Structure formats: C-alpha cells, structure tokens
Amino acid sequence: MTTKRDNALRNIEEAFTRFCTKVNLQNKIGRFDINKSAERFFMPILNITEELDLQDMNIIQINYPAIDLGDSKKKVSVQITSNLTKKKFDETIDIFKKNEQLNKGFNKIIFFIISNEKEPSFRDKDIKTEIINLSNLYKKISHLDDSKIFNIDNYVRENFNSIMEKPFDESIYKIYKHLVDQITEKMKLESWQIISENLTATSINEPIVDGFYEAIKLIFITDPTILKTIPSLGESMIELAHRTKELIHHFTKSNCCNYHTPSNPAYGGYWKWEKRLSRYNAKWREELNGKHNDLAHALNLFAIEVRKHKIDPEYFMGRQFVIHGNCNSSLEEVIIIPENFAIPIVK
C-alpha cells in the first residue's frame, strides 16, 4: 500500500531527476544561469535536511568569494556546482585558506553537486569538507521524519514548476524546431492522406519506408538529454519512432507481403499484402489495421506537443492525422479519428 510518505518521496525524487537533467543540458550548451536558480531552490531543502539556517551569501555581499550559501551561526558554508573537478576543489580550498573573512566566518564547506553521478572523494587535511550529490541528498531526506519530508514535498510542489517552466534558451527551441521539421519532411507527412489510403489498401511505397526509417534513426540518435528538456514532447517523439518501426516491420519482415519491383526505378517499388501467401492473412490484416491506427494516434500526440510547446503553434494548421480509406461496397471515403493505441508495444 502506497503511503503519503511514499508519494512525497517519489515526488521529490522525480523533481531532483528533472532538475538534474535540465542543469546538465543547459551547462552543455554554455548556459550557467540555471545554476543560480539551483542555489535559491535547494537552500530551503538543505536547511531542513542539514538543520541549518543558510543564507544567500551574494545577497549579503555581491560576488562573495568561493561559496554560495552560509550559516554564520553554525559556521557551515555551501558551494553549489554542477561539476566538481579536483582543480575546482583545490582552488576553492586555497581561497578559503587565504581569505580572512572565510576563515573567521566558517569552519566547514559542503560541496553540493547537482548530479547523480558518483561524487568524488576529495579531502583537505586542514579544512573540514563534505561532498554530496543529489542522490546523497535524497537519501538523507528519505531518513527524515514525516513532518520534514512533507515540508520539503510541499515546498517542491509550490516552487519546482516555476523554475522548470522558465523559457529555455533559444538554442533548445532551434534544436526541437529542426527535429520537428526533419521528422515532418522525412515521413512526408504532407502526403499523409495518400500514405494512409495505401495502408488501408494494404500496401506501402518504398520511398515512404525509407523516409520512415530515416525519421526513426534521427529520433533514436538524438541525445536523450535533449529529449528530456521538454519531457512530454521528447516522449511523444520516441513513441512515434516505435510505432513507425512497428508498422514498417509489419510489411518488410512479413511472409504475408511481397516486394514489387518498380516498372520505373525512379519511383521505387512497394510492399503489398498477398492474400494467397499465408493462411494467417486475416490476422495480418487485422494487425495492420491496429498498427495503422497506432501510427496515426502517435502522430496526433506528437502534433499536440509540438503546438502546446510552441515549437510550431500552427503545426498542420491544427488538423488531426486520420485514417483514410474507402467503403468496401462503394467509393465513398471513410475517415476514422484514432482515440487511443490499439496494440501495446514493448520498447
């Protein structure tokens, strides 16, 4: 049975993970302003966890040397960083030893690393130091009493989204815009109606298959930290890649289909369901209907995310990707709007 304590810890863990991902990505592209947000965000959490009364030292004194936070009564200081190298550690300790203000004001420095990677084991023989990362901090929180955990959870719920929802650097949007444009082009989504009609008629053209494969590859080779900057959009891209791959393989790796060589090589060949090839043809066609539905649904989820996050607010003019086909008894067009996934997928 899940308890209130379990839910609170889970929320804190998820927040730490998302924040770590965003900090790492921003730092990779040369943006370090989010590190200042980290100082403000984690100060109350560290105060509760470590039983301190930390203050922002840059408010007390602009460009305060070496440290970011400090508790003058308990003489504990904190430096917050996304990457603690031996050089950075030694330089901080050196400043600490030479600066009279630091020497008199503090006798311990905590290096808090916004990372889940294993923390280094640097030490100094003269100054008391402690190195903790997000995993260490979470472990400490998990051993607190319920009231403190609930206080931290409430604080995270009230303040986390305001930090995460701040606009990303323009370069992040440029990356996503490029990904969206490439997926759209490679999958030839402007021709979705023709693609869908062919799928309903149990065939798929070779150029479409090639383009689908290129889109899948593009998504899978994209740095996961990029896709995690806007989690719901990144997840929709990964889902789209899996659903596209499943549909392609249903044609190219099936005994129920034949590849037809083109009469004109410039147009490419196509895969076509051959009813006579297998006694399982009815099952194959039923599965195709499900995969066709699931690809259209994945495209709609992807399009919603593209619009919602303003990568392209008018993506496909707000239109949905629907399943196109004809009635068996007439040429009347049938349009089906997929509402959910028909087939579970193992990723």
PEURPE-V149844 format. One record per residue. RES is the residue in three letters. PSI is psi as a letter, one per 20 degrees, with the letter a starting at -180 (* if undefined). Layout:
res-><RES | RES>
psi-><PSI | PSI>
This chain:
res-><MET | THR | THR | LYS | ARG | ASP | ASN | ALA | LEU | ARG | ASN | ILE | GLU | GLU | ALA | PHE | THR | ARG | PHE | CYS | THR | LYS | VAL | ASN | LEU | GLN | ASN | LYS | ILE | GLY | ARG | PHE | ASP | ILE | ASN | LYS | SER | ALA | GLU | ARG | PHE | PHE | MET | PRO | ILE | LEU | ASN | ILE | THR | GLU | GLU | LEU | ASP | LEU | GLN | ASP | MET | ASN | ILE | ILE | GLN | ILE | ASN | TYR | PRO | ALA | ILE | ASP | LEU | GLY | ASP | SER | LYS | LYS | LYS | VAL | SER | VAL | GLN | ILE | THR | SER | ASN | LEU | THR | LYS | LYS | LYS | PHE | ASP | GLU | THR | ILE | ASP | ILE | PHE | LYS | LYS | ASN | GLU | GLN | LEU | ASN | LYS | GLY | PHE | ASN | LYS | ILE | ILE | PHE | PHE | ILE | ILE | SER | ASN | GLU | LYS | GLU | PRO | SER | PHE | ARG | ASP | LYS | ASP | ILE | LYS | THR | GLU | ILE | ILE | ASN | LEU | SER | ASN | LEU | TYR | LYS | LYS | ILE | SER | HIS | LEU | ASP | ASP | SER | LYS | ILE | PHE | ASN | ILE | ASP | ASN | TYR | VAL | ARG | GLU | ASN | PHE | ASN | SER | ILE | MET | GLU | LYS | PRO | PHE | ASP | GLU | SER | ILE | TYR | LYS | ILE | TYR | LYS | HIS | LEU | VAL | ASP | GLN | ILE | THR | GLU | LYS | MET | LYS | LEU | GLU | SER | TRP | GLN | ILE | ILE | SER | GLU | ASN | LEU | THR | ALA | THR | SER | ILE | ASN | GLU | PRO | ILE | VAL | ASP | GLY | PHE | TYR | GLU | ALA | ILE | LYS | LEU | ILE | PHE | ILE | THR | ASP | PRO | THR | ILE | LEU | LYS | THR | ILE | PRO | SER | LEU | GLY | GLU | SER | MET | ILE | GLU | LEU | ALA | HIS | ARG | THR | LYS | GLU | LEU | ILE | HIS | HIS | PHE | THR | LYS | SER | ASN | CYS | CYS | ASN | TYR | HIS | THR | PRO | SER | ASN | PRO | ALA | TYR | GLY | GLY | TYR | TRP | LYS | TRP | GLU | LYS | ARG | LEU | SER | ARG | TYR | ASN | ALA | LYS | TRP | ARG | GLU | GLU | LEU | ASN | GLY | LYS | HIS | ASN | ASP | LEU | ALA | HIS | ALA | LEU | ASN | LEU | PHE | ALA | ILE | GLU | VAL | ARG | LYS | HIS | LYS | ILE | ASP | PRO | GLU | TYR | PHE | MET | GLY | ARG | GLN | PHE | VAL | ILE | HIS | GLY | ASN | CYS | ASN | SER | SER | LEU | GLU | GLU | VAL | ILE | ILE | ILE | PRO | GLU | ASN | PHE | ALA | ILE | PRO | ILE | VAL | LYS>
psi-><p | p | r | h | g | g | h | g | h | g | g | g | g | h | g | g | g | g | g | g | g | g | g | g | g | g | h | h | j | j | o | j | h | h | h | h | h | g | g | h | g | i | g | h | g | h | g | g | g | i | l | r | m | q | q | o | h | i | h | g | p | p | l | p | p | h | r | h | q | q | o | h | g | i | k | p | q | p | p | p | q | i | o | o | r | h | g | h | g | g | g | g | h | g | g | g | h | h | o | h | g | g | g | h | h | q | j | q | p | p | o | o | p | m | q | j | q | p | q | r | l | q | r | p | i | h | p | p | q | p | p | q | a | h | g | g | g | g | g | g | g | i | j | r | r | g | h | h | g | h | g | g | g | g | g | g | h | h | i | g | h | h | g | h | j | q | p | r | q | h | h | g | h | h | g | h | g | g | g | g | g | g | g | g | g | h | i | l | i | h | k | h | g | g | g | g | h | h | g | h | j | l | r | p | q | g | h | g | g | g | h | g | g | h | g | g | g | g | g | h | i | p | p | h | h | g | h | i | h | n | g | h | g | g | h | h | g | g | g | g | g | g | h | g | g | g | g | g | h | h | g | i | k | q | i | i | q | q | p | o | p | q | h | o | h | h | i | r | a | q | p | p | p | o | h | i | h | q | i | j | h | g | g | g | h | g | h | g | g | g | h | g | g | h | g | g | g | h | h | g | g | g | h | g | h | g | g | g | j | k | g | n | h | k | p | k | k | j | q | q | o | r | p | q | a | q | q | h | i | r | j | p | q | p | p | p | o | p | h | r | p | h | p | q | p | o | *>
